[in-house]
Amino acid sequence: MIPFNKPYLTGKEAHYMYDAVHTGKLSGNGKYTGLCHEFLKKKYGFGKCLLTTSCTDALEMAALLLDIKAGDEVIMPSYTFVSTANAFVLRGAHLVFVDSREDHPGMDEDKIEELITEKTKAIVPVHYAGVACDIDKIMTLATKYNLYVVEDAAQAIESFYTGKDGVKRALGSIGHLAAFSFHETKNIISGEGGMLAINDPQFMERAEILWEKGTNRSAFFRGEVDKYGWVDVGSSFLPSEIIAAFLWAQLENLQGIQEKRLEHWNQYYEGLNDWGAGKILDLPHIPEFATNNAHMFYLVCKEADQRDRIIEKLKEHKVHAVFHYLSLHKSPFYKDKHGDRTLEHADDYSECLLRLPLFYELKGEGIDRIINILKDAEL
Ligand SMILES: *Cc1c(COP(=O)(O)O)cnc(C)c1O
């Protein structure tokens, strides 16, 4: 049996969690939270980092920071996870969905401008499969129309974008704000977990306040104010030290984890490249401006029936492959609010994209077996 995903443990998680428990500091914003913040900020050039209990929470913080209100419009891809959308819907925003690119499930950067109106407040690109959107194009639009950009970088740890200026920048360091996930299905995990990266300095102080239940507790502990109190709205967005300790073990091993995942990804790609041409529609496409963080290996099938046949064939051989998002513009919750604008590529990916198993402990033999099952299948 080859599962779709298996969370990888480096072996140090329990040790650091024990340490956190043993030192008696169990709530958030202690030693391990600080270690994670410093590491991520320095490695990827984020303005400021705040760990959260999920990427969903980080996105909700972003919507609060941007003061999204009823009637504001937020532009995002339809082919994404519900949390990208819910964070803004919770504040009363109207979502304006963009189609996917033809060659990639991420949003089509050239179809954004026509959707911008007086009411548009933000653009939320999703770096699908950890592969960069053409973020310079999006930032240029944001500057032109005075909009904010929140990168949904849930899948995008250790992935980069090189713009026309030739500078290679980490995903999540470019938009005004960015949200990451450490859910057990992502490359780097803490069970549930996430992070908000704050790159625009105007949001840094308030982000910390929203994070600490609307209080200036963090400033108090740094000795910047002599008492702390309720100064703004907020919630409990910060994870406990036990979670941060787990995450720290993962971050220490980030490079090893990434190398292994890339090895698996490349084995799939090399094994399936020749077969893919003709049999199915496509293998993952990495644009020139993007890097590959091996978050996901997927096939784009010719039609939904073909995808079903491949899922069945793999299942007969005890391999678990899964499809992904159902376009949000067709969801029971949003289809009436979306109107009748068609988004053909988002629909194609909803019907035809299939994700293959990819996790640290997957073996080379396992990948070869999957490749051979696919090659032998009647499609
Ligand atoms: C996983 C994911 C999320 C949600 O992350 P959580 O940490 O589970 O809240 C949001 N957006 C995208 C694109 C994701 O892949």
PDBQT file of the ligand as one rigid body, heavy atoms in Angstrom, charges set to zero:
ROOT
HETATM    1  C1  LIG A 401      -3.091  24.029   2.837  1.00  0.00    +0.000 C 
HETATM    2  C2  LIG A 401      -3.574  25.300   2.219  1.00  0.00    +0.000 A 
HETATM    3  C3  LIG A 401      -4.249  26.282   2.962  1.00  0.00    +0.000 A 
HETATM    4  C4  LIG A 401      -4.676  26.082   4.377  1.00  0.00    +0.000 C 
HETATM    5  O1  LIG A 401      -3.661  25.785   5.259  1.00  0.00    +0.000 OA
HETATM    6  P1  LIG A 401      -4.006  25.390   6.773  1.00  0.00    +0.000 P 
HETATM    7  O2  LIG A 401      -2.678  25.516   7.447  1.00  0.00    +0.000 OA
HETATM    8  O3  LIG A 401      -4.518  23.996   6.753  1.00  0.00    +0.000 OA
HETATM    9  O4  LIG A 401      -4.994  26.360   7.288  1.00  0.00    +0.000 OA
HETATM   10  C5  LIG A 401      -4.596  27.463   2.337  1.00  0.00    +0.000 A 
HETATM   11  N1  LIG A 401      -4.315  27.687   1.046  1.00  0.00    +0.000 NA
HETATM   12  C6  LIG A 401      -3.683  26.767   0.285  1.00  0.00    +0.000 A 
HETATM   13  C7  LIG A 401      -3.379  27.077  -1.143  1.00  0.00    +0.000 C 
HETATM   14  C8  LIG A 401      -3.308  25.535   0.848  1.00  0.00    +0.000 A 
HETATM   15  O5  LIG A 401      -2.689  24.628   0.086  1.00  0.00    +0.000 OA
ENDROOT
TORSDOF 0
